[in-house]
Amino acid sequence: MSRLIFKTAFMIALLLLLVLMGMNNRQTVELSLPPLLSKTEKQPAAIMYFGFFAVGLLAGVVLTAGKSSKSKSE
């Protein structure tokens, strides 16, 4: 139970950091990724932060998915 509370508090802290970055970084930034994007993407920095956060979160979910809590006695 304490592990769930810790994970929830950690996620809230990350989301708070994301909100703070979005509020204070409104300038436009460029993302160039030649193998995947044919042209340079220009977006507000807050959108880029959110996108990178989402990709990292999804990568973490995929990497931790499949953990089984079954006991070996079955």
HTML snippet that shows the backbone in 3Dmol.js (N, CA, C, O; Angstrom):
<script src="https://3Dmol.org/build/3Dmol-min.js"></script>
<div id="view" style="width:600px;height:400px;position:relative"></div>
<script>
const pdb = `
ATOM      1  N   MET A   1       0.822  -1.196   0.000  1.00  0.00           N
ATOM      2  CA  MET A   1       0.000   0.000   0.000  1.00  0.00           C
ATOM      3  C   MET A   1       0.867   1.262   0.000  1.00  0.00           C
ATOM      4  O   MET A   1       0.551   2.228  -0.694  1.00  0.00           O
ATOM      5  N   SER A   2       1.952   1.260   0.768  1.00  0.00           N
ATOM      6  CA  SER A   2       2.822   2.433   0.810  1.00  0.00           C
ATOM      7  C   SER A   2       3.538   2.618  -0.529  1.00  0.00           C
ATOM      8  O   SER A   2       3.879   3.738  -0.908  1.00  0.00           O
ATOM      9  N   ARG A   3       3.761   1.515  -1.236  1.00  0.00           N
ATOM     10  CA  ARG A   3       4.394   1.609  -2.551  1.00  0.00           C
ATOM     11  C   ARG A   3       3.475   2.331  -3.538  1.00  0.00           C
ATOM     12  O   ARG A   3       3.943   3.123  -4.356  1.00  0.00           O
ATOM     13  N   LEU A   4       2.183   2.063  -3.465  1.00  0.00           N
ATOM     14  CA  LEU A   4       1.206   2.732  -4.321  1.00  0.00           C
ATOM     15  C   LEU A   4       1.154   4.226  -4.014  1.00  0.00           C
ATOM     16  O   LEU A   4       1.061   5.045  -4.928  1.00  0.00           O
ATOM     17  N   ILE A   5       1.213   4.580  -2.746  1.00  0.00           N
ATOM     18  CA  ILE A   5       1.202   5.994  -2.353  1.00  0.00           C
ATOM     19  C   ILE A   5       2.460   6.687  -2.866  1.00  0.00           C
ATOM     20  O   ILE A   5       2.389   7.810  -3.365  1.00  0.00           O
ATOM     21  N   PHE A   6       3.612   6.027  -2.745  1.00  0.00           N
ATOM     22  CA  PHE A   6       4.862   6.590  -3.241  1.00  0.00           C
ATOM     23  C   PHE A   6       4.803   6.810  -4.747  1.00  0.00           C
ATOM     24  O   PHE A   6       5.197   7.870  -5.234  1.00  0.00           O
ATOM     25  N   LYS A   7       4.315   5.818  -5.487  1.00  0.00           N
ATOM     26  CA  LYS A   7       4.211   5.947  -6.942  1.00  0.00           C
ATOM     27  C   LYS A   7       3.263   7.069  -7.332  1.00  0.00           C
ATOM     28  O   LYS A   7       3.537   7.816  -8.272  1.00  0.00           O
ATOM     29  N   THR A   8       2.147   7.194  -6.617  1.00  0.00           N
ATOM     30  CA  THR A   8       1.186   8.256  -6.903  1.00  0.00           C
ATOM     31  C   THR A   8       1.792   9.628  -6.628  1.00  0.00           C
ATOM     32  O   THR A   8       1.628  10.550  -7.427  1.00  0.00           O
ATOM     33  N   ALA A   9       2.488   9.768  -5.511  1.00  0.00           N
ATOM     34  CA  ALA A   9       3.131  11.046  -5.185  1.00  0.00           C
ATOM     35  C   ALA A   9       4.207  11.390  -6.212  1.00  0.00           C
ATOM     36  O   ALA A   9       4.353  12.551  -6.596  1.00  0.00           O
ATOM     37  N   PHE A  10       4.956  10.388  -6.656  1.00  0.00           N
ATOM     38  CA  PHE A  10       5.984  10.603  -7.672  1.00  0.00           C
ATOM     39  C   PHE A  10       5.367  11.072  -8.983  1.00  0.00           C
ATOM     40  O   PHE A  10       5.887  11.991  -9.615  1.00  0.00           O
ATOM     41  N   MET A  11       4.273  10.457  -9.395  1.00  0.00           N
ATOM     42  CA  MET A  11       3.601  10.846 -10.636  1.00  0.00           C
ATOM     43  C   MET A  11       3.022  12.259 -10.523  1.00  0.00           C
ATOM     44  O   MET A  11       3.085  13.027 -11.484  1.00  0.00           O
ATOM     45  N   ILE A  12       2.467  12.607  -9.380  1.00  0.00           N
ATOM     46  CA  ILE A  12       1.945  13.965  -9.182  1.00  0.00           C
ATOM     47  C   ILE A  12       3.076  14.979  -9.254  1.00  0.00           C
ATOM     48  O   ILE A  12       2.906  16.052  -9.834  1.00  0.00           O
ATOM     49  N   ALA A  13       4.226  14.657  -8.675  1.00  0.00           N
ATOM     50  CA  ALA A  13       5.383  15.566  -8.735  1.00  0.00           C
ATOM     51  C   ALA A  13       5.848  15.747 -10.183  1.00  0.00           C
ATOM     52  O   ALA A  13       6.171  16.862 -10.593  1.00  0.00           O
ATOM     53  N   LEU A  14       5.884  14.664 -10.953  1.00  0.00           N
ATOM     54  CA  LEU A  14       6.263  14.784 -12.368  1.00  0.00           C
ATOM     55  C   LEU A  14       5.267  15.635 -13.142  1.00  0.00           C
ATOM     56  O   LEU A  14       5.663  16.464 -13.961  1.00  0.00           O
ATOM     57  N   LEU A  15       3.988  15.437 -12.893  1.00  0.00           N
ATOM     58  CA  LEU A  15       2.982  16.231 -13.588  1.00  0.00           C
ATOM     59  C   LEU A  15       3.056  17.702 -13.187  1.00  0.00           C
ATOM     60  O   LEU A  15       2.845  18.582 -14.021  1.00  0.00           O
ATOM     61  N   LEU A  16       3.351  17.971 -11.927  1.00  0.00           N
ATOM     62  CA  LEU A  16       3.526  19.351 -11.484  1.00  0.00           C
ATOM     63  C   LEU A  16       4.707  19.998 -12.203  1.00  0.00           C
ATOM     64  O   LEU A  16       4.624  21.148 -12.633  1.00  0.00           O
ATOM     65  N   LEU A  17       5.803  19.254 -12.331  1.00  0.00           N
ATOM     66  CA  LEU A  17       6.959  19.758 -13.068  1.00  0.00           C
ATOM     67  C   LEU A  17       6.595  20.041 -14.520  1.00  0.00           C
ATOM     68  O   LEU A  17       7.026  21.048 -15.083  1.00  0.00           O
ATOM     69  N   LEU A  18       5.810  19.165 -15.125  1.00  0.00           N
ATOM     70  CA  LEU A  18       5.365  19.355 -16.502  1.00  0.00           C
ATOM     71  C   LEU A  18       4.507  20.610 -16.639  1.00  0.00           C
ATOM     72  O   LEU A  18       4.658  21.361 -17.603  1.00  0.00           O
ATOM     73  N   VAL A  19       3.617  20.838 -15.692  1.00  0.00           N
ATOM     74  CA  VAL A  19       2.778  22.048 -15.717  1.00  0.00           C
ATOM     75  C   VAL A  19       3.635  23.300 -15.574  1.00  0.00           C
ATOM     76  O   VAL A  19       3.425  24.280 -16.288  1.00  0.00           O
ATOM     77  N   LEU A  20       4.604  23.275 -14.652  1.00  0.00           N
ATOM     78  CA  LEU A  20       5.490  24.431 -14.467  1.00  0.00           C
ATOM     79  C   LEU A  20       6.295  24.729 -15.721  1.00  0.00           C
ATOM     80  O   LEU A  20       6.461  25.892 -16.091  1.00  0.00           O
ATOM     81  N   MET A  21       6.797  23.685 -16.380  1.00  0.00           N
ATOM     82  CA  MET A  21       7.550  23.896 -17.619  1.00  0.00           C
ATOM     83  C   MET A  21       6.642  24.479 -18.695  1.00  0.00           C
ATOM     84  O   MET A  21       7.053  25.369 -19.439  1.00  0.00           O
ATOM     85  N   GLY A  22       5.419  23.988 -18.781  1.00  0.00           N
ATOM     86  CA  GLY A  22       4.487  24.493 -19.782  1.00  0.00           C
ATOM     87  C   GLY A  22       4.103  25.945 -19.555  1.00  0.00           C
ATOM     88  O   GLY A  22       3.921  26.697 -20.513  1.00  0.00           O
ATOM     89  N   MET A  23       3.978  26.343 -18.300  1.00  0.00           N
ATOM     90  CA  MET A  23       3.595  27.719 -17.989  1.00  0.00           C
ATOM     91  C   MET A  23       4.727  28.703 -18.258  1.00  0.00           C
ATOM     92  O   MET A  23       4.470  29.860 -18.591  1.00  0.00           O
ATOM     93  N   ASN A  24       5.971  28.264 -18.120  1.00  0.00           N
ATOM     94  CA  ASN A  24       7.100  29.184 -18.198  1.00  0.00           C
ATOM     95  C   ASN A  24       7.912  29.086 -19.480  1.00  0.00           C
ATOM     96  O   ASN A  24       8.859  29.852 -19.657  1.00  0.00           O
ATOM     97  N   ASN A  25       7.577  28.175 -20.372  1.00  0.00           N
ATOM     98  CA  ASN A  25       8.321  28.006 -21.619  1.00  0.00           C
ATOM     99  C   ASN A  25       7.358  28.068 -22.796  1.00  0.00           C
ATOM    100  O   ASN A  25       6.921  27.037 -23.308  1.00  0.00           O
ATOM    101  N   ARG A  26       7.037  29.269 -23.214  1.00  0.00           N
ATOM    102  CA  ARG A  26       6.054  29.448 -24.281  1.00  0.00           C
ATOM    103  C   ARG A  26       6.686  29.722 -25.633  1.00  0.00           C
ATOM    104  O   ARG A  26       5.971  29.841 -26.629  1.00  0.00           O
ATOM    105  N   GLN A  27       8.000  29.824 -25.696  1.00  0.00           N
ATOM    106  CA  GLN A  27       8.656  30.098 -26.968  1.00  0.00           C
ATOM    107  C   GLN A  27       8.582  28.875 -27.879  1.00  0.00           C
ATOM    108  O   GLN A  27       8.366  27.755 -27.418  1.00  0.00           O
ATOM    109  N   THR A  28       8.761  29.103 -29.155  1.00  0.00           N
ATOM    110  CA  THR A  28       8.728  28.020 -30.131  1.00  0.00           C
ATOM    111  C   THR A  28      10.097  27.368 -30.220  1.00  0.00           C
ATOM    112  O   THR A  28      11.123  28.049 -30.223  1.00  0.00           O
ATOM    113  N   VAL A  29      10.103  26.039 -30.293  1.00  0.00           N
ATOM    114  CA  VAL A  29      11.344  25.283 -30.445  1.00  0.00           C
ATOM    115  C   VAL A  29      11.232  24.402 -31.685  1.00  0.00           C
ATOM    116  O   VAL A  29      10.134  24.120 -32.167  1.00  0.00           O
ATOM    117  N   GLU A  30      12.374  23.976 -32.187  1.00  0.00           N
ATOM    118  CA  GLU A  30      12.413  23.142 -33.388  1.00  0.00           C
ATOM    119  C   GLU A  30      12.878  21.741 -33.036  1.00  0.00           C
ATOM    120  O   GLU A  30      13.751  21.551 -32.189  1.00  0.00           O
ATOM    121  N   LEU A  31      12.281  20.766 -33.700  1.00  0.00           N
ATOM    122  CA  LEU A  31      12.686  19.370 -33.550  1.00  0.00           C
ATOM    123  C   LEU A  31      13.032  18.840 -34.926  1.00  0.00           C
ATOM    124  O   LEU A  31      12.197  18.827 -35.830  1.00  0.00           O
ATOM    125  N   SER A  32      14.275  18.403 -35.074  1.00  0.00           N
ATOM    126  CA  SER A  32      14.733  17.842 -36.341  1.00  0.00           C
ATOM    127  C   SER A  32      15.098  16.385 -36.111  1.00  0.00           C
ATOM    128  O   SER A  32      15.961  16.078 -35.288  1.00  0.00           O
ATOM    129  N   LEU A  33      14.441  15.488 -36.841  1.00  0.00           N
ATOM    130  CA  LEU A  33      14.676  14.056 -36.708  1.00  0.00           C
ATOM    131  C   LEU A  33      14.644  13.437 -38.106  1.00  0.00           C
ATOM    132  O   LEU A  33      13.662  12.805 -38.495  1.00  0.00           O
ATOM    133  N   PRO A  34      15.737  13.628 -38.857  1.00  0.00           N
ATOM    134  CA  PRO A  34      15.757  13.263 -40.276  1.00  0.00           C
ATOM    135  C   PRO A  34      15.315  11.836 -40.627  1.00  0.00           C
ATOM    136  O   PRO A  34      14.626  11.669 -41.634  1.00  0.00           O
ATOM    137  N   PRO A  35      15.660  10.825 -39.876  1.00  0.00           N
ATOM    138  CA  PRO A  35      15.203   9.496 -40.309  1.00  0.00           C
ATOM    139  C   PRO A  35      13.683   9.320 -40.245  1.00  0.00           C
ATOM    140  O   PRO A  35      13.115   8.552 -41.022  1.00  0.00           O
ATOM    141  N   LEU A  36      13.025  10.028 -39.322  1.00  0.00           N
ATOM    142  CA  LEU A  36      11.585   9.831 -39.136  1.00  0.00           C
ATOM    143  C   LEU A  36      10.725  10.980 -39.660  1.00  0.00           C
ATOM    144  O   LEU A  36       9.609  10.758 -40.131  1.00  0.00           O
ATOM    145  N   LEU A  37      11.236  12.194 -39.578  1.00  0.00           N
ATOM    146  CA  LEU A  37      10.473  13.372 -40.019  1.00  0.00           C
ATOM    147  C   LEU A  37      11.148  13.993 -41.236  1.00  0.00           C
ATOM    148  O   LEU A  37      12.353  14.242 -41.234  1.00  0.00           O
ATOM    149  N   SER A  38      10.358  14.237 -42.265  1.00  0.00           N
ATOM    150  CA  SER A  38      10.946  14.807 -43.475  1.00  0.00           C
ATOM    151  C   SER A  38      11.234  16.302 -43.335  1.00  0.00           C
ATOM    152  O   SER A  38      12.119  16.825 -44.013  1.00  0.00           O
ATOM    153  N   LYS A  39      10.503  16.987 -42.470  1.00  0.00           N
ATOM    154  CA  LYS A  39      10.734  18.420 -42.267  1.00  0.00           C
ATOM    155  C   LYS A  39      10.899  18.705 -40.778  1.00  0.00           C
ATOM    156  O   LYS A  39      10.547  17.878 -39.936  1.00  0.00           O
ATOM    157  N   THR A  40      11.426  19.860 -40.466  1.00  0.00           N
ATOM    158  CA  THR A  40      11.618  20.270 -39.082  1.00  0.00           C
ATOM    159  C   THR A  40      10.287  20.676 -38.478  1.00  0.00           C
ATOM    160  O   THR A  40       9.547  21.468 -39.063  1.00  0.00           O
ATOM    161  N   GLU A  41       9.982  20.133 -37.304  1.00  0.00           N
ATOM    162  CA  GLU A  41       8.749  20.475 -36.594  1.00  0.00           C
ATOM    163  C   GLU A  41       8.999  21.688 -35.707  1.00  0.00           C
ATOM    164  O   GLU A  41       9.999  21.742 -34.991  1.00  0.00           O
ATOM    165  N   LYS A  42       8.103  22.648 -35.755  1.00  0.00           N
ATOM    166  CA  LYS A  42       8.181  23.834 -34.903  1.00  0.00           C
ATOM    167  C   LYS A  42       6.919  23.870 -34.051  1.00  0.00           C
ATOM    168  O   LYS A  42       5.813  24.020 -34.569  1.00  0.00           O
ATOM    169  N   GLN A  43       7.096  23.733 -32.739  1.00  0.00           N
ATOM    170  CA  GLN A  43       5.985  23.710 -31.789  1.00  0.00           C
ATOM    171  C   GLN A  43       6.368  24.514 -30.554  1.00  0.00           C
ATOM    172  O   GLN A  43       7.550  24.752 -30.308  1.00  0.00           O
ATOM    173  N   PRO A  44       5.366  24.936 -29.773  1.00  0.00           N
ATOM    174  CA  PRO A  44       5.695  25.557 -28.485  1.00  0.00           C
ATOM    175  C   PRO A  44       6.441  24.561 -27.603  1.00  0.00           C
ATOM    176  O   PRO A  44       6.205  23.355 -27.680  1.00  0.00           O
ATOM    177  N   ALA A  45       7.327  25.064 -26.777  1.00  0.00           N
ATOM    178  CA  ALA A  45       8.147  24.201 -25.929  1.00  0.00           C
ATOM    179  C   ALA A  45       7.289  23.331 -25.017  1.00  0.00           C
ATOM    180  O   ALA A  45       7.638  22.181 -24.752  1.00  0.00           O
ATOM    181  N   ALA A  46       6.177  23.866 -24.537  1.00  0.00           N
ATOM    182  CA  ALA A  46       5.313  23.100 -23.636  1.00  0.00           C
ATOM    183  C   ALA A  46       4.765  21.857 -24.328  1.00  0.00           C
ATOM    184  O   ALA A  46       4.657  20.802 -23.702  1.00  0.00           O
ATOM    185  N   ILE A  47       4.420  21.964 -25.598  1.00  0.00           N
ATOM    186  CA  ILE A  47       3.916  20.813 -26.349  1.00  0.00           C
ATOM    187  C   ILE A  47       5.022  19.773 -26.496  1.00  0.00           C
ATOM    188  O   ILE A  47       4.766  18.575 -26.377  1.00  0.00           O
ATOM    189  N   MET A  48       6.242  20.221 -26.755  1.00  0.00           N
ATOM    190  CA  MET A  48       7.368  19.294 -26.872  1.00  0.00           C
ATOM    191  C   MET A  48       7.615  18.575 -25.548  1.00  0.00           C
ATOM    192  O   MET A  48       7.823  17.361 -25.537  1.00  0.00           O
ATOM    193  N   TYR A  49       7.596  19.314 -24.420  1.00  0.00           N
ATOM    194  CA  TYR A  49       7.786  18.691 -23.119  1.00  0.00           C
ATOM    195  C   TYR A  49       6.721  17.630 -22.877  1.00  0.00           C
ATOM    196  O   TYR A  49       7.021  16.525 -22.424  1.00  0.00           O
ATOM    197  N   PHE A  50       5.473  17.979 -23.185  1.00  0.00           N
ATOM    198  CA  PHE A  50       4.380  17.031 -22.981  1.00  0.00           C
ATOM    199  C   PHE A  50       4.570  15.789 -23.846  1.00  0.00           C
ATOM    200  O   PHE A  50       4.350  14.670 -23.383  1.00  0.00           O
ATOM    201  N   GLY A  51       4.973  15.981 -25.092  1.00  0.00           N
ATOM    202  CA  GLY A  51       5.194  14.848 -25.993  1.00  0.00           C
ATOM    203  C   GLY A  51       6.307  13.939 -25.504  1.00  0.00           C
ATOM    204  O   GLY A  51       6.162  12.717 -25.516  1.00  0.00           O
ATOM    205  N   PHE A  52       7.423  14.528 -25.071  1.00  0.00           N
ATOM    206  CA  PHE A  52       8.534  13.716 -24.567  1.00  0.00           C
ATOM    207  C   PHE A  52       8.139  12.987 -23.281  1.00  0.00           C
ATOM    208  O   PHE A  52       8.528  11.839 -23.067  1.00  0.00           O
ATOM    209  N   PHE A  53       7.366  13.659 -22.432  1.00  0.00           N
ATOM    210  CA  PHE A  53       6.883  13.021 -21.206  1.00  0.00           C
ATOM    211  C   PHE A  53       5.983  11.837 -21.546  1.00  0.00           C
ATOM    212  O   PHE A  53       6.103  10.769 -20.945  1.00  0.00           O
ATOM    213  N   ALA A  54       5.079  12.029 -22.514  1.00  0.00           N
ATOM    214  CA  ALA A  54       4.164  10.955 -22.908  1.00  0.00           C
ATOM    215  C   ALA A  54       4.918   9.761 -23.485  1.00  0.00           C
ATOM    216  O   ALA A  54       4.601   8.613 -23.174  1.00  0.00           O
ATOM    217  N   VAL A  55       5.910  10.031 -24.321  1.00  0.00           N
ATOM    218  CA  VAL A  55       6.703   8.942 -24.902  1.00  0.00           C
ATOM    219  C   VAL A  55       7.460   8.191 -23.805  1.00  0.00           C
ATOM    220  O   VAL A  55       7.511   6.961 -23.819  1.00  0.00           O
ATOM    221  N   GLY A  56       8.038   8.911 -22.872  1.00  0.00           N
ATOM    222  CA  GLY A  56       8.749   8.269 -21.769  1.00  0.00           C
ATOM    223  C   GLY A  56       7.819   7.455 -20.878  1.00  0.00           C
ATOM    224  O   GLY A  56       8.174   6.361 -20.440  1.00  0.00           O
ATOM    225  N   LEU A  57       6.633   7.987 -20.612  1.00  0.00           N
ATOM    226  CA  LEU A  57       5.661   7.267 -19.799  1.00  0.00           C
ATOM    227  C   LEU A  57       5.215   5.984 -20.494  1.00  0.00           C
ATOM    228  O   LEU A  57       5.139   4.927 -19.869  1.00  0.00           O
ATOM    229  N   LEU A  58       4.923   6.083 -21.784  1.00  0.00           N
ATOM    230  CA  LEU A  58       4.522   4.887 -22.533  1.00  0.00           C
ATOM    231  C   LEU A  58       5.648   3.861 -22.592  1.00  0.00           C
ATOM    232  O   LEU A  58       5.398   2.660 -22.491  1.00  0.00           O
ATOM    233  N   ALA A  59       6.874   4.321 -22.755  1.00  0.00           N
ATOM    234  CA  ALA A  59       8.011   3.389 -22.767  1.00  0.00           C
ATOM    235  C   ALA A  59       8.130   2.682 -21.417  1.00  0.00           C
ATOM    236  O   ALA A  59       8.393   1.480 -21.373  1.00  0.00           O
ATOM    237  N   GLY A  60       7.942   3.400 -20.335  1.00  0.00           N
ATOM    238  CA  GLY A  60       7.989   2.786 -19.015  1.00  0.00           C
ATOM    239  C   GLY A  60       6.878   1.770 -18.809  1.00  0.00           C
ATOM    240  O   GLY A  60       7.095   0.713 -18.217  1.00  0.00           O
ATOM    241  N   VAL A  61       5.689   2.091 -19.299  1.00  0.00           N
ATOM    242  CA  VAL A  61       4.570   1.156 -19.180  1.00  0.00           C
ATOM    243  C   VAL A  61       4.843  -0.115 -19.972  1.00  0.00           C
ATOM    244  O   VAL A  61       4.590  -1.219 -19.489  1.00  0.00           O
ATOM    245  N   VAL A  62       5.357   0.039 -21.187  1.00  0.00           N
ATOM    246  CA  VAL A  62       5.650  -1.127 -22.020  1.00  0.00           C
ATOM    247  C   VAL A  62       6.749  -1.982 -21.380  1.00  0.00           C
ATOM    248  O   VAL A  62       6.667  -3.211 -21.391  1.00  0.00           O
ATOM    249  N   LEU A  63       7.768  -1.336 -20.827  1.00  0.00           N
ATOM    250  CA  LEU A  63       8.864  -2.088 -20.219  1.00  0.00           C
ATOM    251  C   LEU A  63       8.447  -2.812 -18.947  1.00  0.00           C
ATOM    252  O   LEU A  63       8.985  -3.878 -18.645  1.00  0.00           O
ATOM    253  N   THR A  64       7.509  -2.262 -18.200  1.00  0.00           N
ATOM    254  CA  THR A  64       7.082  -2.910 -16.960  1.00  0.00           C
ATOM    255  C   THR A  64       5.881  -3.821 -17.160  1.00  0.00           C
ATOM    256  O   THR A  64       5.543  -4.586 -16.256  1.00  0.00           O
ATOM    257  N   ALA A  65       5.234  -3.765 -18.298  1.00  0.00           N
ATOM    258  CA  ALA A  65       4.081  -4.627 -18.561  1.00  0.00           C
ATOM    259  C   ALA A  65       4.553  -6.073 -18.648  1.00  0.00           C
ATOM    260  O   ALA A  65       5.666  -6.353 -19.094  1.00  0.00           O
ATOM    261  N   GLY A  66       3.711  -6.959 -18.227  1.00  0.00           N
ATOM    262  CA  GLY A  66       4.033  -8.365 -18.319  1.00  0.00           C
ATOM    263  C   GLY A  66       4.634  -8.936 -17.052  1.00  0.00           C
ATOM    264  O   GLY A  66       4.886 -10.139 -16.976  1.00  0.00           O
ATOM    265  N   LYS A  67       4.867  -8.098 -16.058  1.00  0.00           N
ATOM    266  CA  LYS A  67       5.348  -8.619 -14.783  1.00  0.00           C
ATOM    267  C   LYS A  67       4.211  -9.415 -14.155  1.00  0.00           C
ATOM    268  O   LYS A  67       3.093  -8.917 -14.019  1.00  0.00           O
ATOM    269  N   SER A  68       4.495 -10.617 -13.784  1.00  0.00           N
ATOM    270  CA  SER A  68       3.481 -11.495 -13.223  1.00  0.00           C
ATOM    271  C   SER A  68       3.627 -11.558 -11.718  1.00  0.00           C
ATOM    272  O   SER A  68       4.735 -11.674 -11.196  1.00  0.00           O
ATOM    273  N   SER A  69       2.504 -11.480 -11.024  1.00  0.00           N
ATOM    274  CA  SER A  69       2.544 -11.593  -9.553  1.00  0.00           C
ATOM    275  C   SER A  69       2.122 -12.999  -9.125  1.00  0.00           C
ATOM    276  O   SER A  69       1.846 -13.233  -7.948  1.00  0.00           O
ATOM    277  N   LYS A  70       2.072 -13.925 -10.066  1.00  0.00           N
ATOM    278  CA  LYS A  70       1.706 -15.305  -9.742  1.00  0.00           C
ATOM    279  C   LYS A  70       2.816 -15.961  -8.930  1.00  0.00           C
ATOM    280  O   LYS A  70       4.001 -15.699  -9.140  1.00  0.00           O
ATOM    281  N   SER A  71       2.415 -16.804  -8.015  1.00  0.00           N
ATOM    282  CA  SER A  71       3.423 -17.521  -7.227  1.00  0.00           C
ATOM    283  C   SER A  71       3.936 -18.724  -8.009  1.00  0.00           C
ATOM    284  O   SER A  71       3.267 -19.203  -8.925  1.00  0.00           O
ATOM    285  N   LYS A  72       5.105 -19.204  -7.656  1.00  0.00           N
ATOM    286  CA  LYS A  72       5.717 -20.329  -8.370  1.00  0.00           C
ATOM    287  C   LYS A  72       5.119 -21.665  -7.964  1.00  0.00           C
ATOM    288  O   LYS A  72       5.477 -22.691  -8.543  1.00  0.00           O
ATOM    289  N   SER A  73       4.227 -21.686  -6.995  1.00  0.00           N
ATOM    290  CA  SER A  73       3.661 -22.933  -6.533  1.00  0.00           C
ATOM    291  C   SER A  73       2.573 -23.473  -7.464  1.00  0.00           C
ATOM    292  O   SER A  73       2.090 -24.586  -7.256  1.00  0.00           O
ATOM    293  N   GLU A  74       2.184 -22.715  -8.473  1.00  0.00           N
ATOM    294  CA  GLU A  74       1.134 -23.172  -9.389  1.00  0.00           C
ATOM    295  C   GLU A  74       1.639 -24.192 -10.360  1.00  0.00           C
ATOM    296  O   GLU A  74       0.879 -24.677 -11.198  1.00  0.00           O
TER     297      GLU A  74
END
`;
const viewer = $3Dmol.createViewer("view");
viewer.addModel(pdb, "pdb");
viewer.setStyle({}, {cartoon: {color: "spectrum"}});
viewer.zoomTo();
viewer.render();
</script>
